[in-house]
């Protein structure tokens, strides 16, 4: 996982994906698709579609001061959720802030945070990588899980796997937004299983109020 986030920086050089013809009207003009996933979100037997669109304004792509050959892309991204029907696709969810640009000056992140999106068993999963090179030794993979509720995508779960590159100390945090329970497993070691002595603690969420996709800040983080 520690090196998985390094590969995310290669996304900018990859060829854009192609949406099905019936879904192309949902991609903003002047944008390209950088991630796409299909799966049945509403149990009707049809393959629904989720994609991340990214603007292509050349003015928002600047030279990386730390590299001779790399560029920093600040073009905004939009996460779009489409349900398939007899007419084609209809949009049931969208967020222009949950998926941040590949580079965000305030975060000083030279590696793309977005790792992966997928749809499985009616659940949309969005994963982010966090890799700190200055000020922290932490590495983490965070996964957000959504389920269709009425006409909105509700956050139902969150999985966080983080460790420290210097010590290997690792913690897993699993949050169930439906039950209001948080499971925290500490005492693990990323590099040496023999050094792991897991300790499990349970907590309650401070609020049971439903949370929906469009309400979440970039990467689901307030800071």
Number of C-alpha atoms within 10 A of each C-alpha: 12 17 10 12 21 17 11 18 20 12 15 15 9 8 10 15 14 13 17 11 8 12 17 13 11 16 18 13 10 10 18 19 21 17 20 19 18 19 21 19 27 18 11 11 10 15 17 23 24 24 23 23 25 27 20 17 13 10 9 13 14 13 12 13 10 9 8 8 8 16 18 22 24 21 19 20 23 22 24 19 26 21 22 22 12 6 7 13 19 16 16 14 19 19 18 17 19 20 24 21 21 22 23 18 10 6 8 11 17 21 20 25 26 23 21 15 21 18 22 12 11 15 22 25 19 21 20 21 25 21 23 16 12 9 6 11 14 20 21 21 22 21 21 21 22 22 21 19 12 9 9 17 22 23 24 21 21 20 18 17 17 23 21 18 17 9 12 19 19 22 21 19 18 18 21 17 21 13 12 16 17 19 16 17 18 17 14 20 19 18 14 10 9 8 13 16 11 15 11 12 11 12 11 14 13 8 9 12 10 10 15 17 21 16 13 16 16 16 21 17 8 7 7
